[in-house]
Amino acid sequence: MPELFTVVAPDEAFERLRAVLKPVPRAENVPLERALGRTLAREIVAREALPPFARSAMDGFAVRARDTLGAAETSPVYLRLAGESLMGSLPSFEVLPGSCARIHTGAALPRGADAVVMIEETNALPRDEIEVLASVAPGEDVIAAAEDLAPGERAFAAGQRLRAVDVGGLAALGVVEVAAAVAPRVAVISTGDELVAPQAQPRPGEIRDVNGALICALLEGAGALVRHAGIVRDDEALLAAAAARALEESDVVVVSAGSSVSARDATARAFARLGPPGILLHGLAVKPGKPTLVACAGGRPVFGLPGNPVSAAVLCWRLVLPAVRVLLGQSVPYGGLGPAAHVARLAQNVPSRAGREDYVPVTLSWGAGGAPPEARPAFAKSNLIFSLVRSEGLLRVPRDAGGLRAGELAEIYTW
């Protein structure tokens, strides 16, 4: 008889999964120009001060702050111009008491100077005399040596996924190659007697395999090395054999299972044949995606996602992508769900049931004046892929909310 669900909250489901996951113990050296989006396998420590010398943050004049004490438009201070600090070299002169130096943004501060007066607060007078119209404090408009990073300070932690700004930081440190975690190998298997490849012309009763391409794309975006292992008919023995082959050369296997009860039961039995510890959970307290399966065989996770595209996409995003990040060594928050991308005001009521976490595709409308965007739910059946294509993200209905009312603020997650 069909297996009955014992549903588990998504946060609890992910933590059960996390308990059997281990980061993939492989690393490779990657040049800086290809480091974007990669995950660091080891921490990076600054080998030098950043910046390596004190620099000006403004165009103006480098001064000894004590020499400007009391300076104002009604009682200016007069300083002798000792020289100019040029970009790309260290000044050879010293700013002595009663003197100053012309300086440009980013140029090195001369010896003896400890502050910069903005050029707007000065007047140049004949005979290399500078009239100062405002006092400054020590360190004002100066970027101190090592203000950004000190030698020996940790610049990047192991497990950090590199963003564009991080690549810039690595360049500033002179790091031109990083040890990056090797991408987890993920095999994606599509199942269903009705499925044909995307390039095929479906016959009556057939449909193109949407989930294979969709799941592969989501996983590649998370940093996985993805291989689509083909389409398998709705047959327990064939699926078990295909999953076993995939496990031999993969760190993760994702199966897009059929949507019928019999297909889901066959998937569960096939997973149970892969080896211990076996099935970790079958059923999530979530909509869409309740009939999700998660198993583990030989320390490698195996996921059975629902066959409907919206359900498959939501559960891949909610459960599989955080698992990939764990395998990469990234820091993943409790439950696998990070912070929302937006907080938006609902345009209409969103019904739900207490005890279930709901995700609804939404479109966003941005108003004027910095107000939160308006989120308009796109209620649609979970087998309609274009309900996702037309959306800009997912609205989350918390597990115990029992629905949300129009006008309430809600969390929006983007793909």
GICOR-V199760 format. One line per field, one symbol per residue. phi: phi as a letter, one per 20 degrees, with the letter a starting at -180 (. if undefined). Layout:
# GICOR-V199760
phi: ???
This chain:
# GICOR-V199760
phi: .gfefdfcfgffgffffgfdecgfeccbecfgfdegnedfecfcdfebfcffbfceebfrcfcegffdgnfbfebfddcefeqceefnbefeeceegncbcfbdgnffffgnecacegffdccedfmlddeddbecegnflcefgmfebdgnffebefneeeegffffffffemedbcedffggecdddecqfeecfgeeefegndcffefgfffgfffffeoeedceenddffbgfffgffffffffccebccdeefefffffffffffffeepffnfeabodebceogefdccbcmndfcddefffgfffffffffcfffffffffnfecfgnndefffbdcefebfcfadgncedccfcddceeemmfgfeddfdfbffddfffegeedrceddggdfmocegnfececdef
